[in-house]
Amino acid sequence: MEKRMFGRTGQQFPLLSFGAQRIVDEHNCTEEEAIAIVNRAIDEGITYFDTAPSYSKGQSEERLGKALTLHGRRKDVWIATKTNDRTRDGSLKLLEESLKRLQTDHVEEWRLHNIMTMEELDKCFAKGGALEALIEAKEQGMIKHISISGHTNPRVQLEAIDRYPFDSALVALSAADHLVYSFAHEFLPKANEKGIAVIGMKVMALGKLAPWYEKALQYTFSLPISTSIVGMESMEQLEKNLSIAKSFKPMTELEQLAFLKEIMHLANPDVLRWKSTDWVSGEWYVR
């Protein structure tokens, strides 16, 4: 697979990375299957794994930790996990619990998770806010790099990277996302200019792009990003994604435009729920 630089970290990753949210009972993936899928991914060169304590109440982290520990693979991978708490104390507690589930004394990357509004960003940056936890954890060696994620409003993440030199940002970059509140259009150029690694997510738009599976992956892979995380709950999905990634050729601008026209009908808040007011309202987020 093609490898790309991960911002200014000096690290490189294949364009396909592993979203571990789905290796859980909730997605009909057993622990045995999860362990096999993770290790198969590593065998095929995938080294970037994204998880969070909120994914199935910690089961994602727990299974990733078991998969890596049972087969002695911890040293082979980069783990990114998150805090969805906006306070210093709450975030440090979450990190302590994450490290236990992951069976490690550190993670390579820790991020402020799903910052939707300027008010949330202000809470994280305030005295006693979550950013203090990230900085302290890095000073203590519990994390190596500081990150932020956003699904909804690129202007919030633009403000964040103006306030603090984040090492990376995980943002929604499916083809459908390009059609409203576009991180590809608004956020990517500035992040690249600052040397911030950008990780694409929501590549399949929660399954809505499944009828255009290969095109959906090709579209996000074609963007000027460092890597893309794709959720995988079965060996079949992993092998399919690996096949597409290995044969990847960048889309031309005309091919991208044709694809966007083809899926334009998906640009509504019932489909792009992470860009609605609260994921369930059916109304667009208002800036």
C-alpha positions as CSV (number, residue, x, y, z in Angstrom):
1,M,0.0,0.0,0.0
2,E,1.0,3.6,-0.6
3,K,2.5,5.2,2.5
4,R,2.2,8.9,3.4
5,M,3.9,11.2,5.9
6,F,2.0,11.8,9.1
7,G,2.3,15.6,9.4
8,R,5.5,16.8,11.0
9,T,5.9,13.7,13.2
10,G,8.4,11.9,10.9
11,Q,6.1,8.9,10.9
12,Q,4.6,7.3,7.8
13,F,1.4,5.2,7.5
14,P,-0.3,3.3,4.7
15,L,-3.3,5.2,3.3
16,L,-5.6,2.6,4.8
17,S,-5.8,2.6,8.6
18,F,-7.9,0.7,11.1
19,G,-11.0,2.1,12.8
20,A,-11.5,-0.2,15.8
21,Q,-15.0,1.0,16.7
22,R,-16.7,-2.0,15.1
23,I,-14.7,-4.9,16.5
24,V,-17.3,-5.3,19.3
25,D,-20.4,-7.4,20.1
26,E,-22.6,-4.5,19.1
27,H,-21.5,-5.1,15.5
28,N,-21.7,-8.9,15.7
29,C,-17.9,-9.3,16.0
30,T,-16.8,-11.8,18.5
31,E,-13.6,-11.4,20.6
32,E,-12.0,-14.2,18.7
33,E,-12.8,-12.6,15.4
34,A,-11.6,-9.2,16.6
35,I,-8.2,-10.6,17.6
36,A,-7.8,-12.4,14.2
37,I,-8.9,-9.3,12.2
38,V,-6.5,-7.0,14.1
39,N,-3.5,-9.3,13.6
40,R,-4.3,-9.9,10.0
41,A,-4.4,-6.2,9.4
42,I,-0.9,-5.8,11.0
43,D,0.4,-8.7,8.9
44,E,-0.8,-6.7,5.8
45,G,1.0,-3.5,6.9
46,I,-1.7,-1.6,8.7
47,T,-0.1,0.0,11.8
48,Y,-2.4,2.9,12.7
49,F,-5.3,1.9,15.0
50,D,-8.0,4.4,16.2
51,T,-10.3,3.7,19.2
52,A,-12.0,5.5,22.1
53,P,-13.3,4.7,25.5
54,S,-16.9,5.6,24.4
55,Y,-16.9,2.8,21.8
56,S,-19.2,0.1,23.2
57,K,-18.3,1.2,26.8
58,G,-14.6,0.4,26.4
59,Q,-15.0,-2.9,24.6
60,S,-13.2,-1.6,21.5
61,E,-10.2,-0.6,23.5
62,E,-10.3,-3.8,25.5
63,R,-10.3,-6.0,22.4
64,L,-7.6,-4.0,20.7
65,G,-5.5,-4.3,23.8
66,K,-6.0,-8.1,24.0
67,A,-5.2,-8.6,20.3
68,L,-2.0,-6.7,20.6
69,T,-0.9,-8.2,23.9
70,L,-1.7,-11.9,23.0
71,H,0.5,-11.8,19.9
72,G,3.2,-9.4,21.1
73,R,2.3,-6.8,18.5
74,R,2.1,-3.6,20.7
75,K,5.5,-2.4,19.5
76,D,4.4,-2.7,15.9
77,V,1.5,-0.3,16.0
78,W,0.4,3.3,16.7
79,I,-2.6,3.6,19.0
80,A,-4.8,6.7,18.9
81,T,-7.6,7.0,21.5
82,K,-9.7,9.9,22.7
83,T,-11.4,11.9,25.5
84,N,-15.0,13.0,25.2
85,D,-14.7,14.8,28.6
86,R,-14.2,18.5,28.4
87,T,-12.4,18.8,31.7
88,R,-8.8,18.1,32.8
89,D,-9.7,15.8,35.7
90,G,-12.4,13.9,33.8
91,S,-10.1,13.4,30.8
92,L,-7.1,12.2,32.9
93,K,-9.5,9.6,34.5
94,L,-10.6,8.5,31.1
95,L,-6.9,8.1,29.9
96,E,-6.0,6.0,33.0
97,E,-8.9,3.7,32.2
98,S,-8.0,3.6,28.5
99,L,-4.4,2.6,29.2
100,K,-5.6,-0.3,31.5
101,R,-8.0,-1.6,28.8
102,L,-5.3,-1.3,26.1
103,Q,-2.8,-3.0,28.4
104,T,-0.1,-0.4,27.7
105,D,1.6,2.4,29.6
106,H,1.2,5.0,26.8
107,V,-0.6,5.7,23.6
108,E,1.0,7.4,20.6
109,E,-1.9,9.8,20.1
110,W,-4.7,11.2,22.3
111,R,-7.4,13.5,21.0
112,L,-10.2,15.8,22.0
113,H,-13.1,13.9,20.6
114,N,-15.9,15.3,18.4
115,I,-15.6,19.0,19.2
116,M,-18.8,20.3,17.5
117,T,-19.2,23.9,18.7
118,M,-17.1,26.9,19.7
119,E,-18.5,26.6,23.2
120,E,-17.1,23.1,23.5
121,L,-13.8,24.3,22.2
122,D,-13.7,27.1,24.7
123,K,-14.4,24.6,27.5
124,C,-11.5,22.5,26.5
125,F,-9.2,25.5,26.3
126,A,-10.4,27.0,29.6
127,K,-8.5,26.7,32.9
128,G,-9.2,23.2,34.1
129,G,-10.2,22.2,30.6
130,A,-9.3,19.0,28.7
131,L,-6.4,20.5,26.9
132,E,-4.6,20.8,30.2
133,A,-4.9,17.0,30.5
134,L,-3.5,16.4,27.1
135,I,-0.5,18.6,27.7
136,E,0.2,17.1,31.2
137,A,-0.1,13.5,29.8
138,K,2.4,14.3,27.1
139,E,4.8,15.8,29.6
140,Q,4.5,12.6,31.7
141,G,5.1,10.3,28.7
142,M,1.6,8.8,28.8
143,I,0.9,10.1,25.3
144,K,3.2,11.1,22.5
145,H,1.1,13.4,20.3
146,I,-1.9,15.7,20.8
147,S,-4.9,15.6,18.4
148,I,-8.4,16.8,17.9
149,S,-11.4,15.4,16.0
150,G,-14.5,16.9,14.4
151,H,-17.4,15.7,12.4
152,T,-19.6,18.7,12.1
153,N,-18.3,22.2,11.6
154,P,-14.8,22.8,10.0
155,R,-14.7,26.3,11.4
156,V,-14.4,24.9,14.9
157,Q,-11.3,22.8,14.0
158,L,-9.9,25.8,12.0
159,E,-10.2,27.9,15.2
160,A,-8.6,25.0,17.2
161,I,-5.5,24.8,15.1
162,D,-5.1,28.5,15.2
163,R,-5.1,28.4,19.0
164,Y,-2.8,25.4,19.5
165,P,-0.3,23.5,17.4
166,F,-2.1,20.1,17.3
167,D,-0.1,17.3,15.8
168,S,-3.1,15.8,14.0
169,A,-6.8,16.1,13.3
170,L,-9.3,13.4,12.6
171,V,-12.2,14.9,10.5
172,A,-15.1,13.7,8.3
173,L,-13.9,13.4,4.8
174,S,-16.4,11.1,2.9
175,A,-17.4,12.2,-0.6
176,A,-20.8,13.1,0.8
177,D,-19.2,15.3,3.5
178,H,-17.7,17.4,0.7
179,L,-21.2,18.7,-0.2
180,V,-22.0,20.5,3.1
181,Y,-19.7,22.0,5.8
182,S,-16.8,20.6,3.8
183,F,-13.6,19.8,5.8
184,A,-12.0,18.9,2.4
185,H,-12.7,22.5,1.1
186,E,-12.3,24.5,4.3
187,F,-10.0,22.7,6.7
188,L,-7.6,20.6,4.7
189,P,-5.6,23.4,3.0
190,K,-4.9,25.2,6.3
191,A,-4.0,22.0,8.1
192,N,-1.6,21.0,5.4
193,E,-0.1,24.4,5.4
194,K,0.6,24.1,9.1
195,G,2.1,20.6,8.8
196,I,-0.8,19.0,10.7
197,A,-1.5,15.3,9.9
198,V,-5.1,14.9,8.7
199,I,-6.8,11.5,9.2
200,G,-10.0,11.0,7.1
201,M,-13.0,9.3,8.7
202,K,-16.7,8.6,7.9
203,V,-15.3,7.3,4.6
204,M,-18.4,5.2,3.9
205,A,-20.8,7.8,5.5
206,L,-22.1,5.2,8.0
207,G,-22.8,2.8,5.1
208,K,-24.7,5.2,2.9
209,L,-22.0,5.1,0.3
210,A,-21.9,1.3,0.3
211,P,-23.4,1.2,-3.3
212,W,-20.3,3.1,-4.4
213,Y,-17.9,1.2,-2.1
214,E,-14.7,1.4,-4.2
215,K,-15.4,4.9,-5.4
216,A,-16.0,6.1,-1.8
217,L,-12.6,4.7,-0.7
218,Q,-10.8,6.0,-3.8
219,Y,-12.3,9.5,-3.3
220,T,-11.0,9.9,0.3
221,F,-7.7,8.2,-0.5
222,S,-7.3,10.8,-3.3
223,L,-7.4,13.8,-0.9
224,P,-4.2,15.3,0.4
225,I,-4.4,13.5,3.8
226,S,-2.0,11.4,5.8
227,T,-4.3,8.3,6.1
228,S,-7.9,7.2,6.4
229,I,-9.5,5.1,9.2
230,V,-12.1,2.7,8.0
231,G,-14.3,0.7,10.5
232,M,-14.0,-3.1,10.0
233,E,-16.0,-5.7,11.8
234,S,-15.2,-8.8,9.6
235,M,-12.3,-10.4,7.8
236,E,-14.3,-10.0,4.6
237,Q,-14.4,-6.2,5.0
238,L,-10.7,-6.1,5.8
239,E,-9.7,-8.1,2.8
240,K,-12.0,-6.0,0.5
241,N,-10.5,-2.7,1.8
242,L,-7.0,-4.1,1.5
243,S,-7.6,-5.0,-2.1
244,I,-8.9,-1.5,-3.0
245,A,-6.1,0.2,-1.1
246,K,-3.4,-1.9,-2.8
247,S,-4.7,-1.2,-6.3
248,F,-5.5,2.5,-5.6
249,K,-5.0,5.1,-8.3
250,P,-5.9,8.7,-7.5
251,M,-9.1,10.0,-8.9
252,T,-8.8,12.8,-11.4
253,E,-10.7,16.0,-10.7
254,L,-13.2,15.1,-13.4
255,E,-13.8,11.7,-11.8
256,Q,-14.2,13.3,-8.4
257,L,-16.7,15.8,-9.8
258,A,-18.7,13.0,-11.6
259,F,-18.9,11.0,-8.4
260,L,-20.0,14.0,-6.3
261,K,-22.8,14.6,-8.9
262,E,-23.8,11.0,-8.6
263,I,-24.2,11.1,-4.8
264,M,-25.5,14.7,-4.4
265,H,-28.9,13.5,-3.3
266,L,-27.3,12.2,-0.1
267,A,-26.5,15.7,1.1
268,N,-29.3,15.9,3.7
269,P,-29.3,15.8,7.5
270,D,-31.0,12.4,7.6
271,V,-28.0,10.9,5.9
272,L,-25.2,13.1,7.2
273,R,-26.4,12.9,10.8
274,W,-23.1,14.0,12.3
275,K,-23.7,17.4,10.6
276,S,-27.2,17.9,12.0
277,T,-27.9,19.7,15.3
278,D,-27.7,16.5,17.5
279,W,-27.3,13.5,15.2
280,V,-31.1,12.7,15.3
281,S,-32.9,16.0,14.7
282,G,-33.0,15.9,10.9
283,E,-32.0,19.5,10.9
284,W,-28.7,21.0,9.7
285,Y,-26.3,22.2,12.3
286,V,-26.4,26.0,12.3
287,R,-23.0,27.8,12.6
